[in-house]
Amino acid sequence: MKSATPKSETNRRGQELMGQAYQVIGAIASEAGLFEHPDVQRALDYFSENRYREDFLPFSLRLVNNVSGKLETFNKNTSGDS
């Protein structure tokens, strides 16, 4: 039986993923001339924190029960029962 990944290893991997996301966002934003844009800076701040925040995205993701089983986005600011 395969043993569970130690918590320290999981944390290290999470930090590496956050760091990679930070670098990718920064590089793409820089190439596009948008590095100083407030939304880019917000994303960079988020990925530098190494902490998950439920409210980071301006929309929510939820798995819908459809034929393809794909994730669909739902805007938090829309009215209705989504």
PyMOL commands that set and color helices and strands:
alter all, ss='L'
color gray80, all
select helices_A, chain A and resi 7-31+38-48
alter helices_A, ss='H'
color red, helices_A
select strands_A, chain A and resi 59-63+71-75
alter strands_A, ss='S'
color yellow, strands_A
deselect
rebuild
show_as cartoon
